[in-house]
Amino acid sequence: MAHSHGSDSHGHGVGHVVGPGILIANGVALLILTIITVAAARVDLGQANLVVAIAIAVVKASLVCLIFMHLYWDKPFNGLILVSSLAFAALFLTLALYDTVEYHPAVINQAAAFYSQGAPTP
Amino acid sequence: MGHDHAHGHGDPNLAHHFDNMQQQFEAGKLGMWLFLATEVLLFAGLFCAYTVYRFNNPEVFKFASQFLNTTWGAINTMVLLASSFTAAMAVRAAQLRNRQQLVAMLAATILGACGFLVIKYIEYSHKISLGINWGKQFHYYEHTTQELPADSKVDIVTRPPTVSVEAMEQALGAGSRTSLAAPARSPQGLTQAALSGHLNPSEHLRPHEKSHDKDDSGYAEAEHGAAAAHGEPTHGTASPAGGEHGDTPAPVDPEKVKNLHLYFSVYYCLTGLHGIHVLAGIVALTWVLIGALKGRFDENYFTPVDLVGLYWHLVDLIWIYLFPWSTWFGFSCSRCCT
């Protein structure tokens, strides 16, 4: 990725030097986003609460990866490793969640019938 | 990258199997990223368990989340983010050969890590003092199970410590096998009550107020059927006098929260594994700090600082996802699902 962007790298040494301004701004942004996470959780947005919480977490994670972990200036391959691990995690989660809640009506109806007919009393 | 490839020839830190310092640095970083990928997948398994369990048992999560302290969670997030920032500053200091700043930043990072563990200790010890442990060590309801009739289908029954044995016997005598009388509380006091060990689960676990992940008629009908079977009103508010057992009873459906220990097993696995990573981070950071004090790092050789920094950012990253999980269940879910 473009390693001349927004930094005070002077090309000495083997790595890219990130400017203190960027690091401080990133840290402040992360703290603000944390406050927003807490505040958003206290507001009732219905099902959107979950989406908001995850969206903020994704933004925070991206900031940490790109700035603190230098992925913005790194070779793209390092980022590719991270993204592929996340892709596999997402695949894993999706397949595991495939049948979640699917059986609820049947199971609950059965349980209700069991209790309403007065579980076989001895 | 793209830097002077002649850099570092003859550097005492250059391993013989690398051409130059640049190659050595990038190889080390690539290896670290591969390790971080396995870390992501390790935690993904636990996050998966958490998520699947949450969607299959929304009422358990709604109930259990009352025991999680979001304030401490938020403070811990800030502590970790701050230490992540100092870790990034440490890498910069190492690259600029600023040894004083490097030592200061590494020390601050270690301090943040220790602060995180202290807060975790406060959270854990409070839960453990209430008997909220993992798996078979879960003793929150223990005293109640012993008083159940032998033929009961319910193995764990929710009952706040404030309920007298008389009230319980009355409830059992009334023929309600799975419902126990319990005094009502104001919903505002729920979290506090939970933290002080006097939570009344009935307030938000009435069958007709139970959470839904989707509007499924079969699901709803089943609930009403189950509620009717208990002889409880299927409509009504949280009025204290809405029950059938005298003064301020409210129906409890222990079936819905009887697997609370499973929730806390996952909770301890997830936060505990993260805590172990924090511990490992402290060890690694201390090692780097010793190296920094000895002046081992310069602009061509700061790989240990950089890689331990990457590890520390990953620990922070995982917490970034752990934290909304607790707030999501702690606040939003209890409202959005009812």
Interface residues (C-beta under 8 A of the other chain):
Chain A: H3 G11 H12 G13 V14 G15 V17 V18 P20 L23 I24 N26 G27 L30 L31 T34 I35 T37 V38 A41 R42 D44 L45 G46 Q47 N49 L50 A53 I54 I56 A57 K60 A61 V64 C65 I67 F68 M69 H70 D74 K75 F77 N78 I81 L82 S84 S85 L86 F88 A89 F92 L93 A96 L97 T100 V101 H104 P105 A106 I108 N109 A111 A112 A113 Y115 S116 G118 A119 T121 P122
Chain B: M1 G2 H3 D4 H7 G8 M21 Q22 Q24 F25 E26 K29 L30 W33 L34 L36 A37 T38 V40 L41 A44 G45 F47 C48 T51 V52 F55 N56 T70 A74 T77 M78 L81 A82 S84 F85 A87 A88 M89 V91 R92 Q95 L96 D151 K153 R177 T178 D213 K214 D216 S217 G218 Y219 E221 A222 E223 G225 A226 A228 A229 H230 E255 D298 E299 N300 Y301 F302 D306 G309 L310 H313 L314 D316 L317 I320 Y321 F323 P324 T327 W328 G330 F331 S332 C333 R335 C336
